[in-house]
């Protein structure tokens, strides 16, 4: 049972107050409630319900003087659900390697504490410089695994409020047999947030722990270099920094340094100070005469600086308030009531109330009343001794028939009609004199609300709607429209709301509706004679809210089993869920294949399939309903799939070329995300044509793309069968398809025979030779050397080409001053070279050289050339 109190600091005590309670801004209808009841203003709730009763409560007390609101009270429930029952996968690590064992805390509310059982109860993991249990994440961290750590670990979670305790399924920690982990620099796994806000007087706890080999040493320091005061405590081998009685001078940057002989790692963050508002100046109950000026000021301190609002009779004042000052230049009787100053920052809100009484003896200059109603004309002069009262209508004394005069001087007219309209004067007399005041009564016709407002309205997020509110009234009436949403007056400057219509229409337009616009809307029409209202409940449908925390419950080398909690359906049932993932090798988030293939809205678990082995994955879940797809859930903890034998072979295997006695083999490396495990490498297999057995060579470089086999017995340009496979710590993977690759070539050993030349014209020479009939080496083309005999100096050039594309560049020739700068027609030469290199299979080959200026003695020799 729960019994919140409704206590107020200021409300005229002599007048009995009525009290109402609201939950999350909605009035609690105690008449239809069985579990909730009032007792002396206190709200008593029996058989508390975790879903229905959670939220913010607020009490309103009101009487004839006015109304005030209490502070808001938040009701939350502490609980701790059980772990899901399933077998946890064993964790396999090398000796000397660091490891993190995940607790996977079940859904809960309230402060939690964590511990880990080693093998069996009551043997708990003892924390030291090598082992740490985080009270923030619940996980167990072992910076450097030793053989004594092998065993079963169980996470134990206790709710500090309910004292309930649950424990997980055991997780086995085993050692791998493929060697000991080498030394490596620290890696901080437990870190405090970048920005931490703490209240004055609270105890701040910062955690920092690192994996590493050797075991890292943790030290702390402040960013400004100021040493820690004596109150600061270090716990669990410095993994926890505790600052009791937090003060303003404790704020600033903090650094955690994890260091071993291999290096160090640093984590940083800032501590900020906050304080709830506290009053330093308030107002008091005030009585002022009509037309006087009101000046009230309230002030509060706090960090951040509080903002101020004012309430009158429990409703926000639609006026500009600056620094907690309320100012009314000319008071009227309608200003009387209960006022509250509200100071608020993001850490708290406080209220202070005072009563404003407005005194006067002035009749309203014009009083309007609906025909058939009862009208009250008050005449309460400030006089001593007490004054006698006399009323006149026009120049005639009021006839007391349907009109009654109360002892306090109030005139009441029952069932007024048009004949009662006119001027009324109140005369007050005592022995010191007489005073009077006059007002006019206007009797109006009927006033009716002609609203077509539906009681329940459904709309989708992002749409716009107009809620109608129209009246039929006497033209003499002054009409004003106002709207309230969930008990709060709608401000005119709200970007989503706009009041539209003319004198007799106050329709409310709501643009770009959001989920928080769902609730009760009340149109209030005020005139001089009465007020009417119409109510509509707006139901907003939108895409589902994000699902709750996604947990990875079990992984294999190609699957991951996920579980999540549903978010709100926002007015439309969730039809199905979508799962996305990302890895260090993907660009953004990707859809994944799941079992079941389509995850309906009632399913909260699924198995993701077709994952790559030994890849670190993150997951998130999105919900979909008839409106659309909602925002994604929080991202799951990074989880690596188990390792497996490689299932991908290198691509584009080829090679060739190189130096004498070499076989060059190339391939495209397998991407890291397809290597499936540690110790990845390649197996290169090759054999000469005709051999039955393969030669195998392994390389442990995952990024290798080339291997050169060197052996003096390899014949030039010999064909080999080649294939390349993969392996990792789990075993050998597939080989690529077999391809044929040739060993390196050498230069041709033969030379052309039958070389002869003849003069064709004054500008052309034709050179002829016999092509090689046989050579053990591959012949790609021929090279022609040309020597110009010019006096005592010989100028030699040659033309060499391996295939026709090589002949696109013009060869160079030494300049000759005697025969000019252009001794040959190079276009002719290049054209002929292209011809004979293409026709390498002709028996007799020739080339013709052009000459611009007569005959020149020419000596030529030819020899074969090959691919270098």
C-alpha positions in Angstrom: 0.0 0.0 0.0 1.1 3.6 -0.6 -0.1 6.8 1.1 1.3 10.0 -0.4 0.5 13.1 1.7 -1.0 16.3 0.4 0.4 19.1 2.6 0.4 22.8 1.6 2.2 25.8 3.0 -0.5 28.4 2.3 -4.2 28.2 1.7 -6.7 30.1 3.8 -7.0 27.6 6.6 -10.4 28.8 7.9 -12.1 27.6 4.7 -12.2 23.9 4.2 -10.3 22.8 1.1 -11.1 20.1 -1.4 -8.3 18.0 -2.7 -7.8 16.2 -6.0 -4.9 14.0 -7.3 -3.6 13.6 -10.8 -1.2 11.0 -12.3 1.1 12.1 -15.1 -1.1 15.2 -15.6 -4.4 13.3 -15.8 -7.0 13.7 -13.0 -7.6 10.5 -11.1 -11.3 9.6 -11.0 -11.6 8.3 -7.5 -15.3 7.6 -8.0 -14.5 4.8 -10.4 -11.4 3.6 -8.6 -11.4 0.7 -6.1 -7.7 0.6 -5.3 -7.3 4.4 -4.8 -9.1 6.5 -2.1 -8.7 9.7 -0.2 -8.1 9.9 3.5 -7.8 13.5 4.9 -6.4 14.7 1.6 -3.9 11.8 1.4 -4.1 9.4 -1.5 -4.1 5.8 -0.4 -3.3 3.1 -3.1 -3.8 -0.5 -2.2 -2.5 -3.5 -4.3 0.1 -1.5 -6.1 0.4 -2.3 -9.8 3.8 -1.9 -11.5 2.3 -0.8 -14.8 -0.7 1.3 -13.7 0.6 3.1 -10.7 4.1 4.2 -11.9 4.5 7.9 -12.7 4.3 11.4 -11.3 1.6 12.4 -8.7 0.4 15.8 -7.9 -2.3 17.1 -5.5 -4.5 20.2 -6.0 -6.3 21.8 -3.1 -9.0 24.4 -3.8 -11.7 26.3 -2.0 -13.6 29.5 -2.5 -10.4 31.5 -2.2 -8.5 29.7 -5.0 -6.4 26.7 -5.7 -2.8 25.6 -5.3 -0.7 22.6 -6.5 1.6 20.5 -4.3 5.1 19.4 -5.3 5.2 16.5 -7.8 6.0 13.1 -6.3 7.5 10.3 -8.5 6.5 6.7 -7.8 8.8 4.0 -9.1 9.0 0.3 -8.5 12.1 -1.7 -7.7 12.3 -5.1 -9.2 14.7 -7.7 -10.6 13.6 -10.3 -13.1 15.2 -13.7 -13.4 18.0 -14.5 -15.9 16.8 -16.4 -19.0 17.5 -20.0 -18.6 20.0 -21.2 -21.3 23.4 -22.7 -21.6 26.2 -20.2 -22.1 28.9 -20.8 -24.6 32.4 -21.6 -23.2 35.0 -18.8 -23.5 38.3 -20.0 -24.9 41.4 -17.8 -24.4 45.2 -18.2 -24.4 47.2 -18.1 -21.2 48.3 -14.5 -20.7 45.4 -13.0 -22.7 42.8 -10.7 -21.1 39.1 -11.6 -21.1 35.7 -10.1 -20.2 32.9 -12.3 -19.0 29.5 -10.7 -19.6 26.9 -10.8 -16.9 23.9 -9.9 -19.2 21.8 -8.3 -16.4 18.1 -9.1 -16.6 15.5 -6.3 -16.7 15.3 -4.5 -13.4 14.7 -1.2 -11.6 16.5 0.1 -8.6 20.2 0.0 -7.6 22.0 -3.3 -8.2 25.1 -4.9 -6.8 27.1 -7.6 -8.6 29.4 -10.5 -7.6 30.7 -13.6 -9.4 30.8 -17.2 -8.1 33.8 -19.3 -9.1 33.0 -23.0 -9.7 30.5 -23.3 -6.8 28.9 -21.3 -4.0 30.1 -19.8 -1.7 33.4 -19.3 -3.5 33.3 -15.8 -4.9 35.9 -14.2 -7.2 38.3 -12.2 -5.1 39.1 -8.8 -6.7 42.7 -7.8 -7.0 45.0 -6.0 -9.5 44.2 -8.8 -12.0 40.5 -9.3 -11.5 37.7 -6.8 -11.2 33.9 -6.9 -11.0 32.3 -3.7 -12.3 29.3 -2.4 -10.4 28.3 -0.4 -13.4 28.2 -3.1 -16.1 28.2 -6.2 -13.9 30.9 -7.8 -16.0 33.9 -9.7 -14.7 37.3 -8.5 -16.1 40.5 -10.5 -15.9 43.4 -8.5 -17.2 45.7 -11.6 -17.7 44.4 -15.1 -17.6 46.3 -17.7 -15.6 45.8 -21.5 -15.5 44.2 -21.1 -12.0 41.4 -19.1 -13.6 40.1 -22.1 -15.5 36.6 -23.1 -14.3 32.9 -22.1 -14.3 31.8 -18.5 -13.5 28.3 -17.5 -12.4 27.1 -13.8 -12.2 25.1 -13.0 -9.1 22.9 -9.9 -9.1 21.1 -8.4 -6.0 18.6 -5.5 -5.9 19.6 -3.2 -3.1 15.9 -2.1 -2.5 14.0 -5.4 -2.7 17.0 -7.5 -1.5 16.1 -10.0 -4.2 18.9 -12.0 -5.7 19.2 -13.9 -9.0 22.1 -15.7 -10.7 23.0 -16.5 -14.3 23.8 -19.8 -16.0 27.5 -20.7 -15.6 30.1 -19.6 -18.2 33.1 -21.9 -18.7 36.5 -20.4 -19.1 39.0 -22.7 -20.8 42.6 -22.3 -22.0 43.5 -22.8 -25.7 46.3 -25.1 -26.6 47.9 -23.1 -29.4 50.4 -21.2 -27.3 50.8 -18.5 -24.7 49.8 -14.9 -25.4 52.7 -12.6 -25.8 53.1 -9.3 -23.9 51.0 -6.3 -25.0 50.1 -2.8 -23.9 47.1 -2.0 -21.7 43.6 -1.8 -23.1 41.1 0.0 -20.9 37.8 -1.9 -20.9 36.1 -0.3 -17.9 35.8 3.5 -18.2 33.8 6.3 -16.6 31.6 8.6 -18.8 33.0 11.7 -20.4 30.7 13.9 -18.3 29.5 13.0 -14.8 27.1 15.2 -12.8 27.0 14.8 -9.1 24.9 16.4 -6.3 26.3 18.3 -3.4 27.1 15.9 -0.5 26.8 12.8 -2.6 29.4 10.1 -3.0 30.9 9.8 -6.5 32.4 6.5 -7.7 34.5 6.3 -10.8 35.7 2.9 -12.3 38.7 2.2 -14.5 40.2 -1.2 -15.3 42.4 -2.5 -18.2 43.5 -5.7 -19.8 47.1 -6.2 -20.5 50.2 -8.4 -20.2 52.0 -7.8 -17.9 49.1 -6.9 -15.6 48.7 -3.1 -15.9 49.0 -0.8 -12.9 46.1 1.7 -12.4 46.8 5.3 -11.3 44.6 8.4 -11.0 45.2 12.1 -11.3 43.3 15.3 -11.7 43.7 17.2 -15.0 44.6 20.4 -13.2 47.5 18.7 -11.4 46.0 19.4 -7.9 46.6 16.5 -5.6 43.6 14.5 -4.2 42.3 15.5 -0.8 42.6 13.0 2.0 38.9 12.1 1.8 39.4 10.5 -1.6 39.7 6.7 -1.4 41.2 4.1 -3.9 39.7 0.6 -3.8 40.3 -2.7 -5.5 43.9 -2.0 -6.6 43.0 1.5 -7.7 40.3 0.3 -10.1 37.7 2.4 -8.1 38.1 6.0 -7.2 35.6 7.2 -4.5 34.9 10.8 -3.7 32.7 11.2 -0.6 30.9 14.4 0.4 31.1 15.8 -3.2 31.7 19.6 -3.3 32.2 22.4 -5.9 36.0 22.2 -5.6 35.9 18.5 -6.6 34.7 19.3 -10.1 37.0 19.2 -13.1 38.8 16.7 -15.3 40.0 13.3 -14.0 42.4 10.9 -15.7 42.9 7.2 -15.2 46.2 5.8 -16.4 46.7 2.1 -17.1 50.4 1.2 -17.6 52.8 -1.7 -18.0 56.2 -2.1 -19.6 54.7 -2.4 -23.1 53.0 1.0 -22.9 50.1 2.9 -21.4 46.5 3.9 -22.0 44.6 6.9 -20.6 40.9 7.5 -20.0 39.6 10.9 -19.2 36.3 12.5 -18.0 34.8 15.5 -16.2 32.9 15.8 -13.0 30.3 18.5 -12.8 28.4 19.9 -9.8 24.6 20.3 -9.6 22.2 21.4 -6.9 18.4 21.3 -6.7 16.6 24.7 -6.3 16.3 26.1 -2.8 14.4 29.3 -1.8 16.4 32.3 -0.8 13.5 34.8 -1.1 9.7 34.3 -1.1 6.5 36.4 -1.1 3.8 36.5 1.7 0.0 36.8 1.8 -1.0 40.3 0.6 -4.1 42.4 0.8 -4.2 45.4 -1.7 -6.9 47.8 -2.7 -8.4 47.8 -6.2 -6.2 49.7 -8.7 -3.1 49.4 -6.6 0.1 47.9 -7.9 1.3 44.4 -7.1 5.0 43.5 -7.0 6.0 40.0 -5.8 9.5 38.6 -6.1 10.7 35.1 -5.4 14.3 33.8 -5.8 16.0 30.5 -5.5 19.6 29.3 -5.9 20.6 26.1 -7.7 22.9 24.7 -10.3 22.1 25.2 -13.1 20.3 28.4 -12.4 16.6 27.8 -11.9 13.9 29.2 -14.2 10.6 30.6 -12.9 6.9 30.2 -13.7 3.9 31.5 -11.9 0.5 29.8 -11.2 -2.8 31.4 -10.3 -5.3 29.0 -8.8 -3.2 26.1 -10.1 -3.1 27.3 -13.7 -0.1 28.8 -15.5 -0.1 32.6 -15.9 0.2 33.5 -19.5 2.4 36.5 -18.9 6.1 37.3 -19.3 8.0 36.5 -16.1 11.5 37.7 -15.6 13.8 36.5 -12.9 11.0 35.4 -10.6 9.2 38.8 -10.5 5.4 39.1 -10.8 4.2 42.6 -11.4 0.6 43.8 -12.0 0.3 47.6 -12.5 -3.5 48.1 -11.9 -5.2 45.4 -9.8 -8.8 44.5 -10.4 -11.1 42.3 -8.3 -10.5 39.4 -10.7 -6.8 39.4 -9.8 -7.6 38.0 -6.3 -6.8 34.4 -5.7 -4.0 31.9 -4.8 -0.6 32.4 -6.5 2.4 30.1 -6.6 6.0 30.8 -7.6 7.7 27.7 -9.2 11.5 27.5 -9.4 12.8 24.6 -11.5 16.0 23.2 -13.0 16.6 19.8 -14.5 17.3 18.3 -11.1 14.2 19.5 -9.2 11.2 21.8 -8.8 10.0 23.7 -5.7 6.7 25.6 -5.1 5.8 28.5 -2.8 2.2 29.9 -2.4 0.7 33.1 -1.2 -2.8 34.6 -1.3 -3.7 37.9 -3.0 -6.8 39.7 -1.6 -8.1 42.7 -3.6 -10.3 45.1 -1.6 -12.9 47.5 -3.0 -16.5 48.6 -3.1 -17.0 49.3 -6.7 -19.8 47.7 -8.7 -18.9 46.6 -12.2 -19.7 49.3 -14.7 -21.5 46.8 -16.8 -22.8 43.4 -15.6 -24.3 41.0 -18.2 -26.6 38.2 -17.2 -28.5 35.5 -19.2 -32.3 35.7 -19.1 -33.6 33.2 -16.5 -30.5 33.2 -14.4 -29.8 34.5 -10.9 -27.7 37.7 -10.6 -25.7 38.8 -7.5 -24.9 42.5 -7.0 -22.4 42.8 -4.1 -22.1 46.0 -2.0 -19.5 45.6 0.7 -18.2 49.0 1.6 -15.2 49.4 3.9 -16.8 51.3 6.8 -16.8 51.7 10.6 -19.2 51.7 12.2 -21.0 49.3 9.8 -23.0 51.1 7.2 -26.6 50.6 6.3 -27.3 49.6 2.6 -30.0 51.0 0.3 -30.4 49.9 -3.4 -32.1 51.9 -6.2 -32.9 51.0 -9.8 -32.7 54.2 -11.7 -34.3 56.8 -9.3 -36.6 54.3 -7.6 -36.0 52.1 -4.6 -35.7 48.5 -5.4 -38.9 46.5 -4.8 -38.2 43.4 -2.9 -40.3 40.9 -4.7 -38.2 38.6 -6.8 -35.3 40.6 -5.4 -33.7 39.7 -2.1 -31.4 41.8 0.0 -28.9 39.9 2.2 -27.8 41.3 5.6 -24.3 41.9 4.2 -25.8 44.2 1.5 -25.8 41.8 -1.4 -28.6 42.1 -3.9 -29.9 38.9 -5.6 -32.2 38.9 -8.6 -33.7 35.5 -9.4 -35.0 34.5 -12.8 -34.0 37.8 -14.4 -35.7 39.0 -17.5 -35.3 41.9 -20.0 -37.4 44.1 -17.6 -34.7 43.8 -14.9 -32.1 45.5 -17.1 -31.0 49.0 -16.1 -28.8 51.0 -13.7 -28.5 49.9 -10.1 -27.0 52.1 -7.4 -25.8 51.0 -3.9 -26.0 53.6 -1.2 -24.0 53.0 2.0 -24.6 55.3 5.0 -23.3 55.7 8.6 -23.1 58.7 10.9 -20.0 59.9 9.2 -21.6 60.2 5.8 -22.8 58.4 2.7 -21.1 56.7 -0.3 -22.5 55.2 -3.5 -21.5 53.2 -6.5 -23.4 52.5 -9.7 -23.4 49.7 -12.3 -25.6 48.7 -15.2 -27.2 45.3 -15.7 -27.7 44.0 -19.2 -29.9 40.9 -19.7 -28.8 38.8 -22.8 -30.4 36.1 -24.8 -29.5 32.4 -25.0 -25.9 31.2 -25.3 -25.2 27.8 -26.8 -22.1 25.8 -27.7 -22.4 24.4 -31.3 -19.3 22.2 -31.3 -19.0 19.3 -33.6 -16.1 18.0 -31.5 -16.0 14.2 -31.5 -15.5 12.6 -28.1 -12.6 10.4 -29.5 -10.4 11.4 -32.4 -7.7 9.2 -34.0 -4.9 10.6 -36.0 -1.4 9.6 -37.2 1.9 11.2 -36.3 2.9 14.0 -38.6 -0.6 14.8 -39.7 -2.5 18.0 -38.8 -6.1 18.4 -37.5 -8.6 21.1 -36.6 -10.6 20.6 -33.5 -13.8 22.7 -33.9 -15.3 24.8 -31.1 -18.2 27.2 -32.1 -21.0 29.1 -30.3 -24.3 30.8 -30.9 -24.7 33.8 -28.7 -26.3 37.2 -28.2 -24.2 39.8 -30.1 -23.8 42.0 -27.0 -21.8 39.3 -25.3 -18.0 39.4 -25.3 -16.7 35.9 -26.1 -13.3 34.4 -25.5 -12.0 31.0 -26.3 -9.3 29.0 -24.6 -8.0 25.4 -24.9 -6.5 23.1 -22.3 -4.5 20.0 -23.0 -4.3 17.4 -20.2 -5.3 20.0 -17.6 -2.7 22.6 -18.8 -3.6 25.8 -20.6 -2.3 25.8 -24.2 0.2 28.6 -24.7 -0.3 30.9 -27.7 3.3 30.7 -28.7 3.4 26.9 -29.0 4.6 26.1 -32.5 2.2 23.2 -32.9 -1.0 24.9 -31.8 -2.9 27.8 -33.4 -6.4 29.2 -32.6 -8.3 29.9 -35.8 -11.8 31.2 -36.5 -13.8 34.4 -36.0 -15.9 35.9 -33.2 -18.0 32.8 -32.6 -15.4 30.2 -33.5 -12.3 29.2 -31.6 -11.2 26.1 -33.5 -7.8 24.7 -32.5 -5.4 23.7 -35.3 -2.7 21.2 -34.4 0.1 21.0 -36.9 2.6 18.1 -37.3 1.1 16.1 -34.5 3.5 14.1 -32.3 2.9 11.2 -29.9 3.0 13.4 -26.9 0.0 15.4 -28.3 -2.3 12.4 -27.3 -4.7 13.2 -24.5 -7.7 15.2 -23.4 -8.5 18.5 -25.1 -11.0 20.9 -23.5 -12.4 23.9 -25.4 -13.6 26.6 -22.8 -15.9 29.4 -24.0 -16.1 32.3 -21.6 -18.6 35.2 -21.8 -19.9 37.8 -19.4 -22.7 35.5 -18.3 -21.4 32.0 -18.2 -18.8 29.5 -19.4 -19.3 26.4 -21.5 -16.8 23.6 -22.5 -16.5 20.7 -24.8 -14.1 17.7 -24.5 -12.4 15.5 -27.0 -9.8 12.7 -26.5 -7.1 12.7 -29.2 -5.5 9.3 -29.8 -2.3 9.6 -31.8 -1.0 6.6 -33.7 2.7 6.4 -34.7 5.5 4.1 -35.5 6.5 1.9 -32.6 9.0 3.2 -30.0 12.4 1.6 -30.0 12.6 -1.9 -28.5 14.5 -2.1 -25.2 18.0 -3.4 -24.7 19.1 -6.1 -27.3 21.1 -9.0 -25.8 23.1 -11.6 -27.6 22.4 -14.8 -25.8 24.4 -17.3 -27.8 26.7 -17.3 -30.8 28.2 -19.9 -33.1 30.6 -19.4 -36.1 27.6 -18.3 -38.3 24.7 -17.6 -36.1 23.7 -15.3 -33.1 20.6 -15.7 -31.0 19.1 -12.3 -30.0 16.5 -11.3 -27.4 14.9 -8.0 -26.8 12.0 -6.3 -25.0 9.2 -4.5 -26.9 8.8 -0.8 -26.9 5.4 1.0 -27.0 3.2 0.2 -30.0 2.0 3.9 -30.1 -1.6 3.1 -30.9 -1.1 0.4 -33.6 0.0 -3.2 -32.8 3.5 -4.1 -33.8 3.3 -6.3 -36.9 6.9 -7.5 -37.1 10.5 -6.8 -36.2 13.5 -6.0 -38.3 17.1 -6.9 -37.3 20.2 -5.0 -38.6 23.9 -5.5 -38.0 27.2 -3.8 -38.6 30.8 -4.9 -38.4 34.1 -3.1 -38.8 34.0 -4.1 -42.5 30.5 -2.8 -43.4 29.4 0.7 -44.4 26.5 1.6 -42.1 23.8 -0.9 -40.9 22.7 -3.9 -43.0 19.7 -6.1 -43.0 20.4 -9.7 -42.0 18.8 -13.1 -42.6 17.0 -14.6 -39.6 15.2 -17.6 -38.4 12.2 -17.2 -38.4 12.6 -15.4 -41.7 9.7 -13.0 -40.8 9.6 -12.0 -37.1 6.0 -11.2 -36.0 5.1 -8.7 -33.4 4.6 -11.3 -30.7 8.1 -12.8 -31.1 10.9 -11.3 -29.0 13.7 -13.7 -30.0 15.3 -14.6 -33.3 18.4 -16.3 -34.6 20.6 -14.3 -37.1 22.1 -16.6 -39.7 24.7 -16.4 -42.5 27.2 -14.6 -40.4 30.9 -14.7 -41.0 33.1 -16.5 -38.5 35.5 -14.6 -36.2 33.9 -11.2 -36.9 32.8 -8.7 -34.3 29.1 -7.9 -34.7 26.7 -5.3 -33.3 23.0 -5.7 -33.6 19.9 -3.5 -33.3 16.2 -4.2 -33.7 13.5 -2.0 -35.2 9.7 -2.5 -34.8 7.1 -1.9 -37.5 3.4 -1.4 -37.3 0.7 -0.2 -39.8 2.0 3.4 -39.5 5.7 2.7 -40.3 9.0 1.6 -38.9 10.1 3.1 -35.6 13.5 4.2 -34.3 16.1 1.5 -33.7 16.8 0.0 -30.3 20.0 0.7 -28.4 23.0 -1.1 -30.0 23.9 -4.5 -28.5 27.2 -5.2 -26.9 29.9 -6.0 -29.5 30.0 -9.8 -29.9 32.5 -11.9 -31.9 31.3 -15.1 -33.7 33.2 -18.2 -33.1 36.1 -19.2 -35.3 35.8 -21.8 -38.1 37.8 -23.4 -40.9 38.1 -20.9 -43.8 35.4 -21.3 -46.5 36.8 -18.8 -49.0 39.7 -19.4 -51.5 41.9 -16.6 -52.9 40.7 -15.2 -56.2 42.3 -14.3 -59.5 45.3 -16.7 -59.2 47.9 -16.0 -61.9 51.5 -15.1 -62.3 54.4 -15.6 -64.7 57.4 -13.4 -65.6 60.2 -12.8 -63.1 63.9 -13.6 -63.3 65.7 -16.7 -64.7 64.8 -19.9 -62.9 61.8 -18.4 -61.1 58.1 -19.3 -61.0 56.1 -16.2 -59.9 52.6 -16.9 -58.5 50.1 -14.1 -57.6 46.6 -14.0 -56.2 44.0 -11.7 -54.6 44.2 -11.9 -50.8 41.1 -13.1 -48.9 39.4 -10.1 -47.1 39.8 -10.1 -43.3 36.1 -10.6 -42.7 36.3 -14.0 -44.6 39.4 -15.4 -42.8 37.2 -17.0 -40.1 39.8 -17.1 -37.4 43.3 -16.4 -36.1 46.7 -17.5 -37.6 45.3 -17.1 -41.1 47.6 -17.8 -44.1 47.9 -19.3 -47.5 49.0 -22.7 -49.0 50.6 -22.4 -52.4 50.6 -25.7 -54.4 52.3 -26.2 -57.8 53.6 -28.9 -60.1 55.2 -29.1 -63.5 53.2 -30.4 -66.4 53.3 -34.2 -66.3 54.1 -34.4 -62.6 51.7 -36.3 -60.4 52.6 -34.8 -57.0 52.2 -31.3 -55.8 54.7 -29.1 -54.1 53.2 -27.2 -51.1 54.5 -24.0 -49.5 52.7 -22.1 -46.7 52.9 -18.4 -45.8 51.5 -17.0 -42.6 51.0 -13.4 -43.8 47.2 -12.8 -44.2 47.8 -9.9 -46.6 50.3 -11.8 -48.9 49.5 -11.7 -52.6 52.7 -13.1 -54.3 55.0 -16.0 -53.9 58.2 -16.6 -55.9 59.6 -20.2 -56.2 63.2 -20.2 -57.3 65.0 -23.3 -58.6 67.9 -23.6 -61.0 66.4 -26.7 -62.5 63.4 -24.9 -63.9 63.5 -24.7 -67.7 62.6 -21.3 -69.2 59.0 -20.7 -70.0 57.9 -24.1 -68.6 54.2 -24.6 -67.8 53.1 -25.3 -64.2 49.8 -26.2 -62.7 49.1 -23.8 -59.7 46.5 -23.5 -57.0 46.3 -21.5 -53.8 44.4 -22.4 -50.7 43.8 -21.0 -47.2 44.2 -22.1 -43.6 43.8 -20.8 -40.0 44.0 -22.1 -36.4 40.9 -24.2 -37.0 42.2 -26.0 -40.1 42.7 -25.9 -43.8 40.2 -24.2 -46.2 39.4 -24.7 -49.9 41.8 -24.3 -52.8 41.3 -22.0 -55.8 40.7 -23.6 -59.3 43.9 -24.9 -60.9 45.4 -22.5 -63.4 48.4 -22.8 -65.8 51.4 -20.4 -65.2 54.7 -20.3 -67.1 58.1 -19.9 -65.5 60.4 -17.0 -66.4 61.8 -16.7 -70.0 65.4 -16.1 -71.2 66.7 -14.4 -74.4 66.6 -16.3 -77.7 69.7 -18.3 -78.4 69.5 -18.4 -82.3 70.0 -15.6 -84.8 68.5 -14.9 -88.3 70.4 -15.9 -91.4 70.5 -14.8 -95.0 70.6 -11.1 -94.2 70.8 -8.9 -97.4 69.7 -5.5 -98.5 69.0 -3.7 -101.7 68.3 -0.2 -102.8 64.7 0.3 -103.8 64.8 4.0 -104.7 66.7 7.2 -103.9 65.0 7.3 -100.6 64.4 3.6 -99.7 66.4 0.6 -98.7 64.9 -2.9 -98.3 66.5 -5.3 -95.8 65.7 -9.1 -96.0 66.5 -12.1 -93.7 65.3 -15.6 -93.0 63.1 -16.1 -89.9 64.3 -18.6 -87.3 62.8 -22.0 -88.1 63.2 -23.4 -84.5 64.4 -22.1 -81.1 63.7 -23.6 -77.6 62.9 -20.1 -76.4 59.8 -18.1 -77.3 60.4 -15.5 -80.1 58.3 -12.4 -79.9 60.0 -10.3 -82.6 63.3 -9.1 -84.2 65.6 -6.1 -83.7 67.3 -4.3 -86.7 70.5 -2.3 -86.1 71.5 0.4 -88.7 74.8 2.1 -88.9 75.4 5.3 -91.0 78.9 5.6 -92.3 79.5 9.4 -92.4 83.1 10.3 -93.1 85.2 9.4 -90.1 82.3 9.1 -87.8 79.8 6.3 -87.6 76.2 7.0 -86.5 74.4 3.9 -85.2 70.8 3.4 -84.3 68.6 0.4 -84.0 64.9 -0.5 -83.9 63.6 -2.9 -81.4 60.1 -4.0 -80.8 58.3 -6.9 -79.1 54.9 -6.5 -80.7 53.1 -4.0 -82.9 51.9 -1.7 -80.0 55.5 -1.1 -79.1 56.2 0.6 -82.4 54.0 3.6 -81.7 56.9 5.7 -80.4 59.4 7.3 -82.8 63.0 6.1 -82.3 65.7 8.7 -82.0 68.7 9.2 -84.5 71.8 11.3 -84.0 71.7 14.6 -85.9 74.0 15.1 -88.9 75.1 18.5 -89.9 76.2 17.3 -93.3 73.0 15.6 -94.2 70.5 17.7 -92.2 68.5 17.0 -89.1 66.1 14.6 -90.8 68.1 11.8 -92.4 65.3 9.3 -92.7 61.6 9.3 -93.4 60.6 7.8 -90.0 57.0 7.2 -90.9 58.1 4.8 -93.5 60.5 3.0 -91.1 57.8 2.6 -88.4 55.2 1.4 -90.9 57.6 -1.3 -92.1 58.6 -2.3 -88.6 54.9 -2.8 -87.7 54.6 -5.0 -90.8 57.4 -7.4 -90.1 56.8 -7.7 -86.3 53.2 -8.7 -86.9 54.3 -11.2 -89.6 56.8 -13.1 -87.4 55.9 -16.4 -88.9 57.1 -15.5 -92.5 60.1 -17.4 -93.8 61.8 -14.4 -95.3 61.4 -11.0 -93.5 62.4 -7.5 -94.7 62.2 -3.9 -93.8 62.5 -0.9 -96.0 64.2 2.3 -94.9 63.5 5.7 -96.5 66.2 8.4 -97.1 65.6 12.1 -98.1 68.9 13.1 -99.7 70.4 10.6 -102.0 72.2 7.4 -101.3 74.3 6.8 -98.2 76.5 3.8 -97.5 74.7 1.6 -94.9 75.9 -1.3 -92.9 73.3 -3.4 -91.2 73.2 -6.4 -88.9 70.2 -8.2 -87.4 69.7 -10.4 -84.3 66.7 -11.8 -82.5 65.2 -10.3 -79.4 62.8 -11.7 -76.8 60.7 -10.5 -73.9 62.9 -9.4 -71.0 
